[in-house]
Amino acid sequence: MREASKLKAGELLPNSQRIIVLNPDIPRGKIKCALFDFDGTLSLLRAGWQDVMVPMMVEILLELNTGETEEELTALVRDFVDRLTGKQTIYQMLRLCEEIRKRGGTPKDPLEYKREYHERLWKVIRDRVEGVKSGRIPKDRMLVPYARQLLEALKGRGVVMYLASGTDTEYVLDEAEALDIAKYFDGGIYGAIDEWEKFDKDILIRRILTQHKLSGPELVAFGDGFVEIEETKKVGGIAVGIASDEFNPGNWNDWKRKRLTEAGADLLIPDYSEWQILLAFLFCEPPFD
């Protein structure tokens, strides 16, 4: 087996079938804190949220009768919704307002659009959330595969963990409790707030570094969106991209895989099934010591 130091970008980690190393030169063995995104990174409860948000926005833009086709508007909306994934939901609504103004319309308050989106989404995910809470749906079925094992292993290594989501705080707290994973995040659980200017993932990342007096490689972030990957790399942290297929857990989502690579992820995985190999690599443990 080749030494990890001799890996080339884009290769699978030795002994792995699912861990792609995009940056073989990351400084390893220093991790003290971990930041996790929620939806798509850990939780599958909101799988398909884009298929609620995008049609809602397209519907609103079509009402402006600009002559653009539904296909053209769908491509436009999907691009900015995807690009803003990981940020608070309000930022996608603010962008919708910009697009309405560009077309000569007068948008509603972005919070009103956000409330409408939440109402539509709840109709889609209500059965999942209530099913997990009642015990009808096993908790781990609504988690990215082997997420619990990874969280347990990080906790056992004394890593301080944070959960940060673009979804509203009240929903993140409720759903994390329902999935029985809130207990792992001794650093705190953070979500979107109405005063959106006062909080975002970049603010939290810098707060973590300051509070724990960390240098970049002492922080690892796990996420399936641009934001947590880009912001982690800005401060020199390690970024693990989760290219999860939320409707077929355990499989790769090729779109996420491409975009997370573009965002600068150091490692790519479709799920946490090889969590032991992943952590051995990140913590410089055998056979990667």
C-alpha positions in Angstrom: 0.0 0.0 0.0 1.3 3.4 -0.9 1.8 6.0 1.7 -0.9 8.6 2.0 1.7 11.3 1.4 2.2 9.9 -2.1 -1.5 10.1 -3.1 -2.4 12.1 -6.2 -5.4 14.4 -6.3 -8.6 12.5 -7.4 -7.4 9.1 -6.2 -9.2 6.9 -3.7 -7.7 6.6 -0.3 -5.9 3.3 0.1 -8.2 0.5 1.3 -11.2 2.7 0.4 -13.8 2.4 -2.3 -15.6 5.6 -1.4 -13.2 8.3 -0.2 -11.8 10.5 -2.9 -8.8 12.6 -1.9 -8.8 15.9 -3.8 -6.1 17.5 -1.7 -3.4 15.0 -0.6 -1.4 17.7 1.2 -3.9 18.6 4.0 -2.2 18.9 7.4 -3.6 15.9 9.3 -3.6 14.8 12.9 -4.5 18.2 14.5 -8.3 18.2 14.6 -9.9 19.5 17.8 -13.3 20.8 16.5 -15.8 19.7 13.9 -18.5 21.7 12.1 -21.4 19.8 10.5 -24.1 21.1 8.1 -27.4 19.4 8.8 -29.7 18.7 5.8 -28.1 16.4 3.3 -25.0 16.1 5.4 -26.6 14.3 8.4 -30.3 14.5 8.1 -32.5 13.1 5.2 -35.7 14.5 6.7 -35.8 17.4 4.2 -34.6 15.5 1.2 -36.1 17.1 -1.9 -36.4 20.6 -0.5 -35.0 22.1 -3.8 -38.0 20.5 -5.6 -40.2 22.6 -3.4 -38.3 25.9 -3.4 -37.4 26.0 -7.1 -41.0 25.5 -8.5 -42.3 28.0 -6.1 -39.9 30.7 -7.3 -40.4 29.8 -10.9 -44.2 30.1 -10.4 -43.7 33.6 -8.9 -41.4 34.7 -11.8 -43.7 33.3 -14.5 -46.5 35.5 -13.1 -44.5 38.6 -14.3 -45.1 37.5 -18.0 -41.6 38.5 -19.2 -41.7 36.0 -22.1 -39.2 33.7 -20.4 -40.0 30.1 -20.6 -40.6 27.9 -17.6 -37.4 25.9 -18.6 -35.3 29.1 -18.8 -36.5 30.3 -15.4 -36.0 26.9 -13.8 -32.4 26.8 -15.0 -31.9 30.3 -13.6 -33.5 29.6 -10.2 -31.9 26.3 -9.7 -28.5 27.8 -10.3 -28.8 30.5 -7.6 -30.6 28.2 -5.2 -27.9 25.6 -5.5 -25.1 28.3 -5.2 -26.6 29.6 -2.0 -27.2 26.1 -0.4 -25.8 26.1 3.1 -26.6 29.8 3.7 -29.7 30.8 5.6 -32.9 30.2 3.6 -33.5 33.9 3.6 -30.6 34.5 1.2 -32.4 32.5 -1.5 -35.5 34.6 -0.9 -33.5 37.8 -1.1 -32.2 36.7 -4.4 -35.8 35.9 -5.6 -36.7 39.5 -4.7 -33.8 40.7 -6.8 -35.0 38.7 -9.8 -38.5 40.1 -9.4 -37.2 43.7 -9.4 -35.0 43.0 -12.4 -38.2 42.1 -14.3 -40.1 45.2 -13.2 -42.1 43.6 -10.4 -42.6 44.6 -6.8 -41.6 41.8 -4.4 -43.1 41.0 -1.1 -41.0 41.0 2.1 -38.5 38.1 1.7 -39.6 36.7 5.1 -43.1 36.3 3.5 -41.7 34.2 0.7 -39.7 32.2 3.3 -42.9 31.4 5.3 -44.7 30.3 2.1 -41.8 28.0 1.3 -41.8 26.5 4.8 -45.6 25.8 4.5 -45.1 24.0 1.2 -42.1 22.1 2.4 -43.9 21.0 5.6 -46.6 19.2 3.5 -43.8 17.2 1.9 -41.8 16.3 5.0 -44.5 16.2 7.7 -44.9 12.4 7.4 -41.2 11.8 7.8 -40.8 14.0 10.8 -43.8 12.7 12.6 -42.9 9.1 11.6 -39.5 9.5 13.3 -40.9 11.1 16.4 -43.5 8.3 16.7 -41.1 5.5 16.1 -42.9 4.4 13.0 -39.7 5.3 10.9 -36.4 4.2 12.4 -34.2 7.2 13.2 -31.2 6.0 11.3 -33.2 5.6 8.1 -33.5 9.4 8.1 -29.8 9.9 8.5 -27.0 9.8 5.9 -25.8 6.2 6.3 -23.4 5.6 9.2 -23.6 9.2 10.3 -24.3 8.1 13.9 -21.1 6.0 14.0 -19.0 8.9 12.8 -20.5 11.2 15.4 -19.9 8.6 18.1 -16.3 8.1 17.0 -15.6 11.9 16.9 -17.1 12.3 20.4 -14.9 9.4 21.6 -11.8 11.3 20.4 -12.8 14.3 22.4 -13.6 16.5 19.4 -15.9 19.5 20.1 -18.7 19.4 17.6 -21.0 22.1 16.2 -24.1 21.9 14.0 -24.9 24.8 11.7 -27.8 24.9 9.2 -29.4 27.4 6.8 -32.7 26.0 8.1 -34.4 27.9 11.0 -33.0 27.2 14.4 -36.3 25.9 15.8 -36.6 23.3 13.1 -33.0 22.2 13.3 -33.3 21.8 17.1 -36.5 19.8 16.8 -35.3 17.6 14.0 -31.9 16.9 15.6 -33.7 15.9 18.8 -36.1 13.7 16.8 -33.1 12.0 15.2 -31.4 11.7 18.6 -28.2 13.4 17.4 -28.5 16.7 19.3 -26.6 15.2 22.2 -23.4 15.1 20.1 -23.1 18.8 19.5 -21.6 20.1 22.8 -20.4 23.1 20.9 -23.9 24.1 20.1 -26.7 23.9 17.4 -27.2 26.9 15.2 -29.7 27.7 12.5 -31.3 30.6 10.6 -32.8 33.6 12.5 -35.1 36.4 11.3 -32.3 38.9 11.9 -30.3 37.1 9.3 -27.5 39.7 9.2 -26.4 38.8 12.7 -25.5 35.2 12.0 -24.1 32.9 9.2 -21.7 30.0 9.0 -18.7 32.2 8.3 -19.4 34.1 11.6 -19.6 30.8 13.4 -16.4 29.4 11.9 -14.5 32.5 13.0 -16.1 32.3 16.5 -15.0 28.6 16.8 -11.4 29.5 15.9 -11.3 32.4 18.3 -13.0 30.6 21.2 -10.8 27.5 21.1 -7.7 29.4 19.9 -7.4 27.2 16.9 -5.3 27.3 13.8 -7.0 26.2 10.5 -6.2 22.5 10.4 -7.6 22.0 13.9 -11.1 22.5 12.4 -12.8 20.0 10.1 -16.1 20.8 8.4 -18.5 18.3 6.8 -21.1 19.6 4.3 -22.9 19.1 1.1 -23.1 22.7 0.1 -20.8 25.5 -1.1 -20.9 27.7 1.9 -19.3 25.5 4.7 -16.7 24.2 2.2 -15.6 27.6 1.0 -15.7 29.3 4.4 -13.7 26.5 6.0 -11.0 26.7 3.3 -10.8 30.4 3.7 -9.5 29.9 7.2 -7.2 27.0 6.4 -9.5 24.3 7.8 -10.1 20.8 6.4 -13.3 20.4 4.3 -15.0 17.1 3.7 -17.6 17.2 1.0 -20.7 14.9 1.4 -21.9 14.2 -2.1 -24.9 12.3 -0.8 -27.8 11.1 -2.9 -30.6 11.9 -0.4 -33.2 9.7 -2.2 -30.9 6.8 -2.6 -28.8 6.9 0.5 -25.3 5.4 0.1 -25.0 6.4 -3.6 -23.1 9.4 -5.1 -24.9 12.5 -6.2 -22.9 13.5 -9.3 -24.1 17.1 -9.2 -22.9 17.5 -5.6 -19.7 15.8 -6.4 -18.9 18.2 -9.2 -19.9 21.3 -7.2 -18.2 20.3 -4.0 -15.0 19.8 -6.0 -15.4 23.3 -7.5 -15.9 24.7 -4.0 -12.5 23.4 -2.9 -13.3 20.3 -0.8 -10.3 18.3 0.4 -12.1 15.0 0.5 -15.3 13.6 -1.1 -17.5 10.9 0.3 -21.1 9.8 -0.6 -21.9 8.7 3.0 -20.0 7.7 6.2 -19.8 3.9 5.5 -16.0 4.1 5.6 -15.9 6.3 8.7 -13.1 4.2 10.3 -10.8 4.7 7.3 -11.8 8.4 7.0 -11.0 9.1 10.6 -7.8 7.1 10.6 -6.6 9.3 7.7 -7.7 12.6 9.3 -6.2 11.7 12.7 -3.0 10.1 11.4 -3.9 6.8 12.9 -2.8 3.4 11.5 -2.3 2.7 8.7 -2.0 6.4 7.9 0.3 7.3 10.9 
